[in-house]
């Protein structure tokens, strides 16, 4: 049986609940009025790793520039989750802004996981090579 969560506070809810009894969020209103990218960014803090991963992937596919800082924060918050971290790095590479590149450079030097540092460096090299090929 699927588990349902409040989209605002992530409390577990019954599927029939219209308003979260914990944070008082009207669920249908939240889903209708909150922009999709904002909901994905908020989901980066979800307690379930699968929900976070779906948000990371979605933000990367949308190349959502507003997601740069939240994705970098995700890398700090869950440093041992290298699968999630690797996908966050790919999302940052797809976003491709200067802020994303600067964040990747910082991750490549300071992240506690050697794997994540390597993936960040590789993403930077891939972006650099793609830019050189365009010129």
Helices and strands as residue ranges (DSSP letters): E 4-5, E 12-13, H 27-33, H 36-43, H 49-62, G 65-67, H 68-77, H 82-95, H 98-110, H 114-134
